[in-house]
Amino acid sequence: MGSSLLFTALNDYRVRAVLIGFEAYLVLFLLLHFLITGSLEALYFAITLVLSGFIWKGIKQVAIMFFPKASLRPHGAQDCHSFPGSGGASKTGMPSGHSTGAALMAVCAIDFIWNRSKVQGTEQKILATVIVSILALLIMLSRIAYHCHTPAQVIAGGSLGIALGFISIAIQSKIRH
């Protein structure tokens, strides 16, 4: 009953527009933030998100060659792009790009919250971490709820995003020091 209610809520077009288009909005916001404030942190994050898109698209092409059946989207998948109403779905779904972006954003945001933000106090940092994690999980669940990806494709995308997040943090750490 609870999961059915959650999937019904996720299919609401207003919720869907926020969850699916969140990554594109975030990149635009980060670039604007960089232009206004000169924050290199925002620029690094925006570049990481854009590069992750190229990486998962490349992995998607390799996956379809080696795992053709596992790479296909669920039967009847449609309207699976970043913005609702923008058209049908591509045939390949492995890994989920939205899940990759959501996990990547969560890892980078949590690293920022705990290591470089001005947030004081453990309680506030825990709350921010929980909010970021819930948002990432909702984005991932929405991909299954919209029948755009299988659970395996979402898990693969999330795992890729986590790995890319840690790689990004390591690279940014080397650049800063």
KOLZA-775003 format. One line per field, with one value per residue: residue in one letter; chain; residue number from 1; x, y, z of N, C-alpha, C, O in turn. Coordinates in steps of 0.001 Angstrom, whole numbers, plus 500000, padded with zeros to 6 digits. Atoms other than C-alpha are relative to their C-alpha. Layout:
BEGIN
code <- [a ...]
unit <- [A ...]
pos <- [NUM ...]
n.xx <- [X ...]
n.yy <- [Y ...]
n.zz <- [Z ...]
ca.xx <- [X ...]
ca.yy <- [Y ...]
ca.zz <- [Z ...]
c.xx <- [X ...]
c.yy <- [Y ...]
c.zz <- [Z ...]
o.xx <- [X ...]
o.yy <- [Y ...]
o.zz <- [Z ...]
This chain:
BEGIN
code <- [m g s s l l f t a l n d y r v r a v l i g f e a y l v l f l l l h f l i t g s l e a l y f a i t l v l s g f i w k g i k q v a i m f f p k a s l r p h g a q d c h s f p g s g g a s k t g m p s g h s t g a a l m a v c a i d f i w n r s k v q g t e q k i l a t v i v s i l a l l i m l s r i a y h c h t p a q v i a g g s l g i a l g f i s i a i q s k i r h]
unit <- [A A A A A A A A A A A A A A A A A A A A A A A A A A A A A A A A A A A A A A A A A A A A A A A A A A A A A A A A A A A A A A A A A A A A A A A A A A A A A A A A A A A A A A A A A A A A A A A A A A A A A A A A A A A A A A A A A A A A A A A A A A A A A A A A A A A A A A A A A A A A A A A A A A A A A A A A A A A A A A A A A A A A A A A A A A A A A A A A A]
pos <- [1 2 3 4 5 6 7 8 9 10 11 12 13 14 15 16 17 18 19 20 21 22 23 24 25 26 27 28 29 30 31 32 33 34 35 36 37 38 39 40 41 42 43 44 45 46 47 48 49 50 51 52 53 54 55 56 57 58 59 60 61 62 63 64 65 66 67 68 69 70 71 72 73 74 75 76 77 78 79 80 81 82 83 84 85 86 87 88 89 90 91 92 93 94 95 96 97 98 99 100 101 102 103 104 105 106 107 108 109 110 111 112 113 114 115 116 117 118 119 120 121 122 123 124 125 126 127 128 129 130 131 132 133 134 135 136 137 138 139 140 141 142 143 144 145 146 147 148 149 150 151 152 153 154 155 156 157 158 159 160 161 162 163 164 165 166 167 168 169 170 171 172 173 174 175 176 177]
n.xx <- [500826 499150 499239 500969 500280 498800 499919 501064 499528 498889 500514 500579 499141 499213 498903 499158 499192 498940 499064 499291 499231 499187 498584 499804 500162 498863 498846 500208 499840 498582 499277 500391 499339 498587 499871 500285 499133 498651 499782 499462 500726 501178 499532 499573 501187 500687 499188 500133 501316 500005 499126 500638 500950 499259 499516 501066 500465 499024 500221 501250 499701 499248 500911 500927 499248 499667 501163 501115 501318 500004 499873 501242 500958 501201 500981 500933 499382 500177 499887 498977 498938 499869 501170 501221 500596 498977 499912 499866 498785 499057 500151 499056 500268 498962 500580 500890 499264 500557 499503 498585 499922 500516 499026 498821 500312 500115 498658 499271 500650 499732 498604 499943 500665 499187 498595 499684 501090 499970 501007 499438 500779 500205 501421 500334 499335 500744 501261 499701 499619 501228 500797 499331 500122 501398 500234 499348 500781 501258 499697 499773 501292 500865 499637 500708 501441 500414 499729 498913 498863 500182 499234 498569 499453 499932 498912 498741 499802 499669 498643 499090 500001 499225 498585 499586 499965 498750 498907 500055 499518 498547 499384 500141 499110 498648 499940 500002 498777]
n.yy <- [498801 498817 499794 499612 498588 499264 499974 499106 498630 499722 499821 498670 499298 498940 500683 500562 498932 499651 501105 500372 498879 499428 499942 498914 498753 499831 499577 498581 499227 499997 499119 498638 499714 499767 498709 498896 499977 500479 501202 501132 501190 500118 500345 501399 500839 499941 500755 501407 500469 500074 501107 501272 500289 500624 501313 501009 500259 500925 501311 500509 500555 501238 500971 500545 500961 501205 500486 499381 500154 499281 498571 499448 499414 500835 499930 498880 498784 498808 498729 500248 499002 499119 499163 500693 499517 499703 501060 501393 500433 500769 501423 500444 499472 500428 499709 498846 498737 499193 500573 499647 498588 499816 500537 499133 498747 500274 500218 498722 499073 500455 499651 498557 499710 500423 499591 498640 499034 499196 500553 500336 500953 501321 500227 499352 500747 501249 499650 499701 501272 500785 499368 500272 501434 500281 499470 500912 501244 499734 499930 501373 500705 499474 500644 501281 499682 499558 501124 499622 500861 501132 499791 500249 498840 498925 500334 499802 498559 499466 500446 499204 498640 499995 500125 498733 498999 500144 499610 498543 499445 500205 499079 498641 499888 499817 498666 498995 500053]
n.zz <- [500000 499901 501228 501020 499762 500389 501453 500465 499764 500912 501357 500134 500947 499343 499306 501059 500599 499045 499814 501217 500518 498926 500351 500959 499267 499106 500802 500340 498771 499623 500920 499647 498725 500313 500697 499084 498813 500280 499198 500753 499545 500860 501340 499969 499885 501292 500956 499633 500446 501462 500391 499651 501078 501097 499553 499976 501371 500568 499380 500563 501317 499786 499380 500998 500822 499256 499247 500720 499368 498721 500264 500533 499062 499843 501081 499923 499459 500822 499281 498985 500094 498837 499805 500411 501237 501009 500986 499598 499323 500788 499704 498976 498670 499055 498687 499936 499903 498916 498747 499932 499604 498641 499045 500084 499297 498566 499443 500001 499065 498629 499740 499772 498724 498860 500043 500426 499821 498776 499089 498691 499207 500567 500288 501269 501067 500165 500659 501407 500620 500171 501063 501281 500273 500356 501349 500946 500038 500705 501433 500453 499979 501060 501264 500007 499976 501344 500899 500902 499710 499094 498764 500234 500704 499015 499079 500736 500125 498680 499657 500835 499453 498748 500376 500611 498933 499250 500894 500089 498728 499966 500961 499470 498857 500547 500608 498928 499181]
ca.xx <- [500000 502741 504822 501708 500903 504513 504466 501133 502609 505741 503603 502085 503368 504485 506548 507858 509048 511024 512534 513445 514622 516495 519955 519589 518314 521203 523852 522338 522154 525780 527044 525067 526431 529976 529442 528066 530365 533406 532977 535267 533392 530242 532186 533816 530426 528820 531713 531476 527754 528266 531190 529222 526599 529200 530555 527204 526218 529453 528834 525301 526697 529133 526424 524074 526859 527704 524385 521697 518706 519676 520261 516766 514248 511090 508379 506275 508781 507969 508461 511687 513717 514691 511523 508043 506377 509701 509172 509675 512452 515631 515870 518827 518388 521527 522687 520081 521538 519164 520206 523859 523349 521306 523867 526751 525060 524297 527877 529347 526772 527279 531045 530558 528162 530575 533916 533575 530222 529662 526959 527724 526644 526302 522483 522220 524730 522837 519549 521077 522571 519200 517425 519993 519863 516050 515985 518491 516455 513230 514841 515990 512595 510890 512779 511215 507805 507699 508677 511741 514206 514375 515576 518903 519415 518694 521071 523789 523292 523337 526498 528176 527147 528593 531876 532038 531270 534218 536489 535340 536005 539506 540303 538930 540925 544138 543335 542655 545898]
ca.yy <- [500000 502480 501901 502176 505556 506694 505707 507511 510659 510346 510209 513630 515847 518640 516253 514633 517929 518697 515230 514568 518042 518628 517844 520238 522963 522371 522679 525977 527233 526233 527992 531109 530921 530668 533669 535812 534780 533260 530104 527429 524841 525538 525359 522021 520584 521744 520316 517024 516732 517458 515026 512319 512617 511824 508924 507221 507698 505978 503169 502838 502254 499619 497932 497542 495747 493272 492975 493713 492302 493796 497169 497551 499792 498165 497403 500482 503021 506485 510099 509235 512333 515124 517104 515529 515766 515962 512722 508990 506994 505681 501900 501696 502089 500605 502417 504983 508429 510123 507713 508340 512099 511837 509636 511789 514967 513366 512206 515585 517539 515403 515825 519582 519654 517804 519201 522686 524257 526883 524752 524490 521613 517931 517974 520445 518464 515242 516887 518249 514823 513122 515637 515225 511432 511346 513565 511272 508174 509790 510560 506945 505562 507845 506137 502812 504372 505911 502540 504150 501742 498388 498201 496746 499727 502149 500329 500306 504033 504805 502754 504536 507905 507035 505943 509097 511185 509768 510172 513790 514485 512993 515085 518285 517615 517308 520533 522461 521342]
ca.zz <- [500000 500971 497835 495657 497244 496738 493038 492584 494132 491977 488828 489546 486710 489080 491213 488058 486567 489725 490152 486525 485602 488857 487480 484537 486833 489225 486495 485372 488963 489641 486533 487432 490995 489603 487306 490126 492991 491305 493423 492006 494074 492026 488767 489725 490637 487366 485319 487229 486452 482758 482449 484238 481499 478848 480911 481502 477857 476832 479299 477930 474427 475696 477804 474827 472906 475684 477553 474964 476872 480259 478601 477176 478888 480279 477735 477014 478358 477093 478076 479889 479038 481421 480862 480785 477398 475530 473648 473765 475321 473773 473670 476046 479769 481334 483431 484442 483791 486196 488943 488091 488381 491571 493341 492108 493346 496695 497267 496294 498292 501404 501104 500852 503819 506090 504901 503432 504262 506903 508512 512219 514402 513805 513942 511054 509004 509646 508651 505434 504680 505201 502932 500143 500461 500357 497263 495499 496450 495215 491861 491588 492620 490109 487265 488265 488969 485464 483951 482374 484001 485688 489298 488060 485726 488566 490922 488241 487637 491350 491839 488925 490393 493791 492186 490050 493136 495037 492003 491650 495327 495033 491942 493490 496642 494594 492713 495926 497567]
c.xx <- [500864 500759 499073 499668 501183 500090 498910 500425 501119 499523 499281 500941 500833 501186 500991 500897 501154 501030 500821 500875 500975 501462 500286 499867 501218 501238 499870 500194 501470 500812 499671 500677 501487 500194 499804 501040 501450 500345 500490 499304 498773 500399 500435 498794 499246 500756 499875 498671 499958 500853 499374 498982 500678 500453 498878 499453 500958 499825 498732 500246 500760 499069 499079 500713 500200 498816 498720 498643 499903 500023 498716 499135 498814 499034 499042 500590 499803 500107 501024 501142 499976 498761 498771 499417 501015 500197 500174 501323 500937 499838 500886 499716 501071 501245 499069 500823 499487 500471 501482 500156 499544 501001 501259 499772 499942 501368 500762 499398 500285 501453 500132 499410 500927 501402 500274 498887 500168 498956 500702 499101 499715 498539 499605 500635 499293 498684 500216 500355 498769 499157 500591 499831 498579 499699 500616 499204 498674 500215 500182 498696 499076 500291 499317 498493 499492 500219 501045 501206 499564 500751 501511 500662 500154 501139 501353 500306 500381 501412 501044 500102 500800 501488 500517 500085 501293 501217 500067 500551 501520 500716 499936 500932 501435 500165 500095 501321 501186]
c.yy <- [501255 500275 500408 501492 500862 500100 500887 501451 500355 500220 501327 500844 501096 499405 499482 501062 500381 498892 499710 501139 500594 500158 501139 501357 500288 500467 501475 500897 500106 500911 501463 500424 500295 501368 501182 500093 499605 498731 498851 498699 499765 499592 498540 499074 499954 499183 498505 499432 499835 498825 498649 499597 499332 498591 498973 499730 499044 498595 499364 499341 498678 498918 499373 498987 498674 499381 500538 499887 500789 501506 500641 500590 499042 500203 501172 501278 501152 501230 499904 501006 500919 500841 499278 500620 500243 498847 498630 499704 499323 498538 499555 500659 499675 500824 501215 501275 500889 499487 500296 501432 500226 499510 500853 501299 499778 499830 501319 500994 499610 500280 501491 500369 499705 500595 501462 501022 500762 499534 499569 498975 498717 499773 500598 499246 498672 500262 500276 498725 499145 500574 499696 498528 499635 500498 499075 498698 500192 500084 498586 499199 500480 499337 498634 500269 500418 498922 500355 499094 498832 500307 499790 501192 501192 499747 500197 501482 500643 499629 500776 501424 500111 499928 501301 501116 499933 500363 501518 500666 499868 500972 501434 500229 500229 501400 501078 500029 500040]
c.zz <- [500000 498721 498863 500121 499579 498485 499404 500168 499037 498573 499802 499141 500649 500738 498972 499377 500914 500085 498751 499506 500993 499617 499026 500687 500873 499234 499649 501223 500390 499093 500280 501299 499783 499352 500942 501113 499729 500770 499118 500381 499108 498586 499938 499997 498670 498953 500266 499502 498487 499523 500326 498939 498812 500375 499978 498611 499288 500544 499452 498639 500111 500556 498964 499103 500734 500753 499358 500693 501305 499785 499511 501111 500158 498837 500229 500571 499022 500880 501135 499947 501218 500272 499492 498742 498904 499025 500604 500667 499007 500394 501143 501337 501023 499800 499917 500195 501112 501359 500180 500501 501429 501046 500023 500761 501503 500637 500093 500996 501450 500378 500305 501356 501170 500010 499644 500214 501305 501003 501281 500676 499263 499613 498655 498827 499743 499280 498517 499233 499735 498861 498631 499624 499583 498595 498951 499872 499270 498492 499454 499960 498883 498663 499874 499919 498628 498950 498953 500181 500874 501293 499798 499307 500950 500982 499317 499847 501320 500414 499206 500535 501284 499689 499391 501034 500785 499148 499888 501258 500085 499062 500520 501192 499542 499402 501066 500764 499157]
o.xx <- [500613 500848 499467 499590 500999 500356 499142 500227 501171 500208 498922 502141 501941 502292 502205 502077 502259 502230 502027 501988 501650 502063 501270 500645 501662 501953 500832 500824 501934 501682 500559 501169 502036 501112 500463 501484 502334 501519 499755 499183 498514 499732 500078 498773 498819 500145 499762 498633 499427 500427 499534 498794 500143 500421 499053 499007 500527 499892 498675 499680 500507 499143 498823 500086 500072 498800 498005 497880 498873 499650 498602 499107 498603 498988 498514 499853 500042 499942 500752 502187 499179 498503 498743 499405 500655 501104 500135 502101 500488 499215 500559 499405 500964 501779 499078 501534 500268 500761 501938 500934 500156 501237 501818 500625 500429 501631 501363 500123 500544 501736 500835 499984 501027 502008 501331 499099 500960 498747 501665 497879 499370 498262 498892 500021 499154 498321 499466 499943 498650 498632 499866 499557 498392 499040 499978 499010 498234 499394 499657 498427 498299 499383 498958 497774 498348 499953 501009 502028 498565 501617 502317 501800 501119 501875 502287 501451 501267 502137 502075 501196 501527 502283 501599 500946 501915 502176 501150 501298 502203 501749 500929 501482 502149 501216 500854 501692 502306]
o.yy <- [502178 501425 501196 502197 501927 501183 501549 502265 501481 500886 501657 500888 501371 499944 499577 500799 500639 499156 499485 500897 501577 501192 501859 502273 501431 501354 502233 501950 501182 501641 502315 501547 501216 502103 502211 501188 499885 498375 498338 497794 498634 498764 497840 498076 498883 498431 497714 498322 498847 498063 497693 498411 498385 497683 497883 498617 498179 497617 498148 498289 497745 497763 498171 498056 497609 498174 501329 500853 501403 502266 501866 500086 498168 501274 501345 502236 501020 501155 500288 500776 500724 501209 498860 501840 500739 498900 498449 500606 498694 498233 498594 501847 500085 500821 501948 501418 501572 500272 500541 501697 501003 500186 501115 501728 500603 500403 501617 501711 500474 500679 501881 501176 500505 500700 501989 502210 500390 500173 498803 499019 498718 499151 499966 499110 498247 499514 499777 498550 498545 499817 499317 498209 498846 499802 498775 498201 499307 499593 498256 498486 499697 499189 498210 499599 500119 499136 499847 498975 498891 501183 500527 501535 501951 500671 500719 501895 501497 500454 501176 501987 501084 500668 501767 501990 500960 500949 502100 501641 500796 501534 502160 501319 501046 502021 502036 501073 500005]
o.zz <- [499226 498290 498004 499114 498989 497963 498393 499266 498544 497797 498672 499415 500188 500676 499157 499143 500438 500011 498851 499039 500685 499906 499190 500422 500978 499701 499772 501128 500768 499568 500252 501407 500388 499715 500793 501459 500539 500867 498274 499556 498698 497966 498991 499276 498239 498194 499330 498971 497980 498655 499568 498671 498236 499544 499434 498331 498526 499800 499267 498341 499348 500137 499023 498598 500130 500995 499974 500695 501583 500678 499498 502234 499317 498232 501327 500804 497822 502097 502272 500555 502136 501417 498334 498579 497836 498195 501821 500977 498049 501411 501840 501410 502178 498691 498929 501190 501775 502262 501297 501418 502162 502047 501089 501538 502277 501694 501125 501685 502288 501508 501237 502087 502100 501077 499994 499970 502171 502035 501253 500537 498081 498587 497875 497769 498596 498371 497678 498087 498666 498045 497711 498468 498656 497822 497941 498763 498536 497717 498391 498993 498335 497846 498775 499177 498284 497767 497832 499272 501591 501307 500368 499626 500852 501325 499925 500026 501367 500971 499746 500596 501485 500267 499747 500938 501056 499650 499939 501177 500518 499426 500471 501353 500123 499556 500921 501300 499667]
